[in-house]
């Protein structure tokens, strides 16, 4: 009964692949630290949530008064669309730049890990 369950083996293999793609901590006896990308990842996720919120009209409960308010808010959102369009485009560009930075730093971490393993 020492045989590993196929599901456990699959999970272990997936973990190993993820750890190889996203190295963390220090590797090898040379103690080469890699950058911790988690704060940048959290900041990117928070910014993505805000980018999606710009220009949206929050819902209100049904009723005549709230229906009129919602109509007015949608009208204002359409009228001001020209005013916030460039800000939305800039925000999306910032998110894309942050994503590219994350990918480049991840690649750098992988290269550092490979160098550390080659030096052993």
TASULUR-V504588 format. One line per field, one symbol per residue. phi: phi as a letter, one per 30 degrees, with the letter a starting at -180 (. if undefined). psi: psi as a letter, one per 40 degrees, with the letter a starting at -180 (. if undefined). burial: + if it has 24 or more other ideal C-beta (glycine too) atoms within 12 Angstrom, else -. A space follows every 50 residues. Layout:
phi=???
psi=???
burial=???
This chain:
phi=.ddddeddddddddeddddddbdbicbiddhddcddcddddddddddddd ddddiccddbddkdddddddddddddddddeddceddddddddddddddd dedddddddddddddddddd
psi=fehhiddddddddddddddddgiiaiiaeefhiihheddddddddddddd ddeheihhiiiiiddddddddddddddddedddedddddddddddddddd dddddddddddddddddde.
burial=---------------------++---+------++-+------+--+--- +--++-----------------------------------+---+--+-- -+--++--++-++-------
